[in-house]
């Protein structure tokens, strides 16, 4: 009985939050604009993504994948990395938040002159919320160790 590990519920929530954020960033629009005649969108396979926000979206996906790996390390019966990775996970979630802001700023800077209006879309909000939630959860996980 002494060999049994207790499963950290925060790692499970981090896993689910990261998966949902990953799926929504990969499949939904990150930002959109109305030019007066047409709607234009930014996403991973959209024609009107700028190099800045496309790069940010790709890095956001990579950071979510690494956060999934970090949370799986805590959930699996036998850890594949013995070190506590909560601080690294918190840093990755912080980088995710940083690149969410960089991505929307790059889109806004590129299209503000030609757009009647532009706005953040589902991919932006999902990655923003997932990054903030993961920062808090990794912090709580680190403080509970």
Secondary structure by P-SEA (a helix, b strand, c coil): cccbbbbcaaaaaaaaaaaaaaaaaaccccbbbbccccccccccccccccaaaaaaaaaaaaaaaaaaaaaaaaccccccccccaaaaaaaaaaaaaaaaaaaaaaaaaaccccccbbbbcaaaaaaaaaaaaaaaaaaaaaaac
